[in-house]
Amino acid sequence: MPQLPPIAYDDFARIDLRVGRIMAVEPFPKARNPSWKVQVDLGELGRKWSSAQITNYAADELVGRLVVCVCNFPPRNIAGFMSEILILGAAGADGRVILLKPDKAGLAADAIAPGAKVY
């Protein structure tokens, strides 16, 4: 994939990136592509839902995991479900989504709280 054209820092600064903790994962059989309904705790922003194409992860692998989310996109109706946030990931070599997560190596498990701003 070619690199996109440059943007101004102010464009990037308008994206509200936050750390969240996955609290619940539900099946989403109505989705066109295999997806989960995922509830994420975003601290002061509350709990928000996302439709996420991350079915290469089992539901029990996801609950409790820290993720990085875009929190200021408008809600999007996906097969009758309002997806409020975008959970970020990157395509692995096999095309499956690998979630982005804060690295807590050497830090206490609670070093990053849900809702922490990503800069």
Order of alpha helices (4+ residues) and beta strands (2+ residues): alpha-beta-beta-beta-alpha-beta-beta-beta-beta-beta-beta
